[in-house]
Amino acid sequence: MAQETKIVKGGFRATLALLISIIALILSIIAYTTSTREEDFKVRIKNLQTSLEKMKQESSKQIEKLRDETGNVLEKLGKTVKNKQDTETKEKEAKQ
């Protein structure tokens, strides 16, 4: 009878190659999810920057409007005070 040869399935090299390929697969999945998150963050940052710019423009418009209104009110108040002072001085002069 002929001696039966053992058939080795795999071996050390095949096992090592399998482990390396599994590690590479895990690393590639991690890298993919990280790059996807970075792109999402970049999109979010751009959206936030545009909304911040809009808010900045709106607030500067509101501040300008408030300045104009305050200036107008102070001007009217100044005119009123001046008119009142003028009438008071005229009354004093009339009494003398």
Backbone hydrogen bonds, N-H to C=O, Kabsch-Sander energy under -0.5 kcal/mol:
donor,donor_aa,acceptor,acceptor_aa,energy
8,V,6,K,-0.7
9,K,7,I,-0.7
10,G,8,V,-0.7
11,G,9,K,-1.0
15,T,11,G,-2.1
16,L,12,F,-2.7
17,A,13,R,-2.6
18,L,14,A,-2.2
19,L,15,T,-2.4
20,I,16,L,-2.5
21,S,17,A,-2.3
22,I,18,L,-2.2
23,I,19,L,-2.3
24,A,20,I,-2.5
25,L,21,S,-2.2
26,I,22,I,-2.3
27,L,23,I,-2.5
28,S,24,A,-2.3
29,I,25,L,-2.2
30,I,26,I,-2.3
31,A,27,L,-2.5
32,Y,28,S,-2.2
33,T,29,I,-2.4
34,T,30,I,-2.2
35,S,31,A,-2.4
36,T,32,Y,-2.2
37,R,33,T,-2.1
38,E,34,T,-2.2
39,E,35,S,-2.0
40,D,36,T,-2.2
41,F,37,R,-2.6
42,K,38,E,-2.5
43,V,39,E,-2.3
44,R,40,D,-2.5
45,I,41,F,-2.8
46,K,42,K,-2.3
47,N,43,V,-2.4
48,L,44,R,-2.7
49,Q,45,I,-2.5
50,T,46,K,-2.3
51,S,47,N,-2.4
52,L,48,L,-2.4
53,E,49,Q,-2.3
54,K,50,T,-2.2
55,M,51,S,-2.4
56,K,52,L,-2.3
57,Q,53,E,-2.3
58,E,54,K,-2.6
59,S,55,M,-2.7
60,S,56,K,-2.1
61,K,57,Q,-2.0
62,Q,58,E,-2.4
63,I,59,S,-2.5
64,E,60,S,-2.2
65,K,61,K,-2.3
66,L,62,Q,-2.5
67,R,63,I,-2.5
68,D,64,E,-2.3
69,E,65,K,-2.5
70,T,66,L,-2.7
71,G,67,R,-2.6
72,N,68,D,-2.5
73,V,69,E,-2.5
74,L,70,T,-2.6
75,E,71,G,-2.2
76,K,72,N,-2.4
77,L,73,V,-2.6
78,G,74,L,-2.5
79,K,75,E,-2.3
80,T,76,K,-2.5
81,V,77,L,-2.6
82,K,78,G,-2.4
83,N,79,K,-2.6
84,K,80,T,-2.4
85,Q,81,V,-2.5
86,D,82,K,-2.5
87,T,83,N,-2.4
88,E,84,K,-2.2
89,T,85,Q,-2.4
90,K,86,D,-2.1
91,E,87,T,-2.2
92,K,88,E,-2.2
93,E,89,T,-2.3
94,A,90,K,-2.2
95,K,91,E,-1.7
96,Q,92,K,-1.4
